């Protein structure tokens, strides 16, 4: 009888808690982690729980993850706030580009028009 030599990678659920975040992106700044979570919540319409940053003492950084322990009312409010913050970031970036284009009239605008 041949022994089973096939190696099977353990599932993430069976790994110790400190190993579950090894594959996650690491953010040194909370602001960057919040921005990434907001971007995710704006792009993904249906989620099982809101994407929220949390501090990881093992890696000394911030990760993002789904917070399934958040109360439903708080989760719904947080999700709407995330999307609103991300849309505001996009609007600010667009308006900043327009201002920079207006300040430098010699260059072609990225938006397809020239200021005179």
The 8 nearest C-alpha neighbors of each residue, nearest first, counted from 0:
[[1, 2, 3, 4, 5, 6, 7, 8],
 [0, 2, 3, 4, 5, 6, 7, 8],
 [3, 1, 4, 0, 5, 6, 7, 8],
 [2, 4, 5, 1, 6, 0, 7, 8],
 [5, 3, 2, 6, 1, 7, 0, 8],
 [4, 6, 3, 7, 2, 8, 1, 9],
 [7, 5, 4, 8, 3, 9, 2, 10],
 [6, 8, 9, 5, 10, 4, 3, 11],
 [7, 9, 10, 6, 11, 5, 13, 14],
 [10, 8, 7, 11, 13, 14, 12, 6],
 [9, 11, 12, 13, 8, 14, 7, 19],
 [12, 10, 14, 13, 19, 9, 18, 15],
 [11, 13, 10, 14, 19, 15, 9, 16],
 [14, 12, 11, 10, 15, 9, 16, 19],
 [13, 15, 11, 12, 18, 16, 19, 10],
 [16, 14, 18, 17, 13, 19, 12, 11],
 [15, 17, 18, 19, 14, 20, 12, 13],
 [16, 18, 15, 19, 20, 57, 21, 14],
 [19, 17, 16, 20, 21, 15, 14, 11],
 [18, 20, 16, 17, 21, 11, 14, 15],
 [19, 21, 23, 22, 18, 17, 62, 16],
 [22, 20, 18, 23, 19, 17, 24, 58],
 [21, 23, 20, 24, 19, 18, 25, 11],
 [24, 22, 20, 21, 25, 62, 63, 19],
 [23, 25, 62, 26, 22, 63, 21, 20],
 [24, 26, 62, 61, 60, 23, 27, 58],
 [27, 25, 61, 28, 60, 32, 62, 31],
 [26, 28, 60, 61, 25, 29, 31, 59],
 [27, 29, 30, 31, 26, 32, 61, 60],
 [30, 28, 32, 31, 33, 61, 27, 26],
 [29, 31, 33, 28, 32, 34, 26, 35],
 [32, 30, 34, 29, 28, 33, 35, 26],
 [31, 33, 29, 35, 34, 30, 26, 52],
 [34, 32, 36, 30, 31, 35, 37, 52],
 [35, 33, 31, 37, 32, 36, 38, 30],
 [36, 34, 38, 32, 37, 33, 31, 39],
 [35, 37, 33, 39, 38, 34, 50, 51],
 [38, 36, 81, 40, 34, 39, 35, 85],
 [37, 39, 35, 41, 36, 40, 85, 34],
 [38, 40, 36, 42, 37, 41, 43, 35],
 [39, 41, 37, 43, 38, 42, 82, 36],
 [40, 42, 82, 38, 39, 43, 37, 85],
 [43, 41, 39, 40, 38, 44, 82, 37],
 [44, 42, 40, 41, 45, 39, 46, 38],
 [43, 45, 42, 46, 40, 41, 39, 78],
 [44, 46, 43, 47, 40, 48, 42, 49],
 [47, 45, 48, 44, 49, 43, 40, 50],
 [46, 48, 45, 49, 67, 65, 66, 50],
 [49, 47, 67, 65, 46, 66, 50, 74],
 [50, 48, 65, 66, 78, 74, 51, 46],
 [49, 51, 65, 64, 36, 66, 63, 48],
 [52, 50, 63, 64, 36, 49, 65, 66],
 [51, 53, 63, 62, 32, 33, 61, 64],
 [54, 52, 61, 62, 63, 55, 51, 64],
 [53, 55, 61, 60, 56, 62, 52, 59],
 [54, 56, 57, 60, 58, 59, 61, 53],
 [55, 57, 59, 58, 54, 60, 61, 17],
 [58, 56, 55, 59, 17, 60, 54, 20],
 [57, 59, 60, 56, 55, 25, 61, 21],
 [60, 58, 56, 55, 57, 61, 54, 27],
 [59, 61, 27, 58, 55, 26, 25, 54],
 [60, 62, 54, 26, 53, 55, 25, 27],
 [61, 63, 25, 52, 53, 24, 26, 54],
 [64, 62, 52, 51, 53, 50, 36, 32],
 [63, 65, 50, 51, 66, 52, 62, 53],
 [64, 66, 50, 48, 49, 67, 51, 63],
 [67, 65, 68, 48, 49, 69, 64, 51],
 [66, 68, 48, 69, 65, 47, 49, 70],
 [69, 67, 66, 70, 48, 71, 65, 74],
 [68, 70, 67, 74, 66, 71, 73, 48],
 [71, 69, 73, 72, 74, 68, 67, 75],
 [72, 70, 74, 73, 75, 69, 76, 48],
 [73, 71, 75, 74, 70, 76, 69, 77],
 [72, 74, 76, 70, 75, 71, 77, 69],
 [75, 73, 71, 77, 72, 76, 69, 49],
 [74, 76, 78, 72, 77, 73, 71, 79],
 [77, 75, 73, 79, 78, 74, 80, 72],
 [76, 78, 80, 74, 75, 79, 73, 81],
 [77, 79, 81, 75, 80, 76, 49, 74],
 [78, 80, 82, 76, 81, 77, 83, 75],
 [79, 81, 77, 83, 78, 82, 84, 76],
 [82, 80, 37, 78, 84, 79, 83, 77],
 [81, 83, 41, 85, 79, 80, 84, 40],
 [82, 84, 80, 86, 81, 85, 87, 79],
 [85, 83, 87, 81, 82, 86, 80, 88],
 [86, 84, 88, 82, 87, 83, 37, 38],
 [87, 85, 89, 83, 88, 84, 82, 90],
 [86, 88, 90, 84, 85, 89, 91, 83],
 [89, 87, 85, 91, 86, 90, 92, 84],
 [90, 88, 86, 92, 87, 91, 93, 85],
 [89, 91, 87, 93, 92, 88, 94, 86],
 [90, 92, 88, 94, 89, 93, 95, 87],
 [93, 91, 95, 89, 90, 94, 88, 96],
 [94, 92, 90, 96, 95, 91, 89, 97],
 [93, 95, 97, 91, 96, 92, 90, 98],
 [96, 94, 98, 92, 97, 93, 91, 99],
 [95, 97, 99, 93, 94, 98, 100, 92],
 [96, 98, 100, 94, 95, 99, 101, 93],
 [97, 99, 101, 95, 100, 96, 102, 94],
 [100, 98, 102, 96, 101, 97, 95, 103],
 [101, 99, 97, 103, 98, 102, 108, 96],
 [100, 102, 98, 99, 103, 104, 97, 114],
 [101, 103, 99, 100, 104, 98, 97, 105],
 [102, 104, 100, 101, 105, 106, 99, 114],
 [103, 105, 114, 106, 101, 102, 100, 115],
 [106, 104, 103, 107, 113, 114, 115, 100],
 [107, 105, 104, 103, 108, 100, 113, 114],
 [108, 106, 113, 109, 112, 105, 111, 104],
 [107, 109, 110, 112, 111, 100, 113, 106],
 [110, 108, 111, 107, 112, 100, 96, 97],
 [109, 111, 108, 112, 97, 107, 113, 96],
 [110, 112, 108, 109, 113, 107, 114, 100],
 [113, 111, 108, 110, 114, 107, 109, 100],
 [114, 112, 107, 108, 115, 104, 111, 106],
 [113, 115, 104, 101, 112, 100, 108, 105],
 [114, 113, 104, 105, 101, 112, 103, 106]]
